[in-house]
Every structure is written in structure tokens, then in C-alpha cells.
Amino acid sequence: MVGRTIEYKTTREIWGALNKVYQSPSIATMLGLNSQLQRIKKEGITISEYLARIKEVFDKYSAMGEPLSYRDKLMYTLNGLTEEYDGFVTSIYNRSNKPSF
């Protein structure tokens, strides 16, 4: 990064560049969170614990300034449920109004 600062003329430009580099979420972080969401399953834990784990990752996305869309939240939440929740999942897909997160 030091080599790059030479191309900037003011401290404001340097700070702007530093903020852009260090405040934006890295691709590795984003991929890690995606992987985490795909691995969270309801198996062997309560539904409350499952939803808390999912919400924790959603909150991390928001904290990075990259909140997930409603559709993505719904997809990740429903995909981790076990077969015993198939009826519930079907009813959510067929609802006309959106459940809240």
C-alpha cells in the first residue's frame, strides 16, 4: 500500500484510498460467510439455536455493509432445515405475505 500512496497528492486522497482498501469486505471474508451459511444445519440443535446461528451470519454481512437480500436470507434459512420441517418449508414457499427476519 505504501507504494500506491505516491500517486496521491493530498492526505485526503491517501486516507480515501486507505479507507477504500481496508473498509471494504474482502472476497475471502464473503466466501467464508457464504460457506458458513451453507454448512449451518438444524441437525441436533434446537430451532432457536439454529435461527440464532443463521442470524449471526446475516448480522456479519450487515456489519460489513453487504446485507443479504430477503430472498437470500429466506433461501439460506429454509435450506438448512431437516426433513421434519418440509411441511413448514412448503407453506412458506406458498405464502403470499413474507415472513420477517
N, C-alpha and C positions, 0 to 999 in steps of 0.2 A: 504494500500500500504506500510505503514511503516514496518509492519511485514514481508512483502516479501523482503524488501531490505536487510535483514540479510543474505539471501542466496547468495548475490553477494559479490565479493571480492574487486572489484575496483569501483571507482566513475564512470568510463566509463560504466561498466556493469549496475550500478544503473541508470545512465542517459539514457542508451539504453532501459532499461525496462520501465522507466517513459515515454519516447517518444512513445514507442510501445502502452502503455495503453492509454495515453491521446491524441495522434495524430490520432489514428485510429477511423474512424467513428463508433458510437455506432449503435447497431441494432435498437434501438428506433428511432434514428435520421433517419436512412434509411427507416424504416417503415413509419415514419411520412411524409417523402418526397414522398414515393410511394402513400400514401393516398391522399396527396395534389394533385398529378398529376391526380389521378382518379377522384377527385372532380372538377377539373377545367373544366368548360363547356363554350361554346361560347354564351350561352343564355344571352341576354340582354346587351351584350357588343360588341364593335367593334372587327373586326378580328385582328386589330393591337394590341388592348389591350389583347385579348385572347392569341395571339402569344407571347406577352411580358411576360405574366404571366407564360406561359409554359417555355419560355426560362429562366426565373428567377430561376425556379426549376432545370432545366438542369444545369445551372451555379453553383447552390449549390452542386449538385452531383460532378461536376468537381472540385470545390474548396476543396471538401473533399478527392480528389484523387480517386474517384469512378465514372468516367464519364460513362454515359449511352451509350449503343451501338446505332448505327444508326437505327437498327430495332426497338429498344425500343422507341427511340425518335419519329420515324415515327408513331408507334402504338399509343403512348400517344397523339400525336398531332392530328391525324385523329379521334381517338375515342371521343374526346371532342366536335367535330363539330356537329352542328344541321343538321336536315334532309335537309335543303335548300342547304347543301354542298354535298349531296350524289353523284351527278354527278362528282363533283371535286374529291371526295374520290375514286370513281371508276376509274377515269382517272389516278390518282396517282398509284393505285394498278396495272394498266395495262401498266404503263410506262416501257420502257427498261432502261432508264437512271435515276439516283437517283436525286431527288430534294435536294438542300442543306439546311442546317440549319444555 
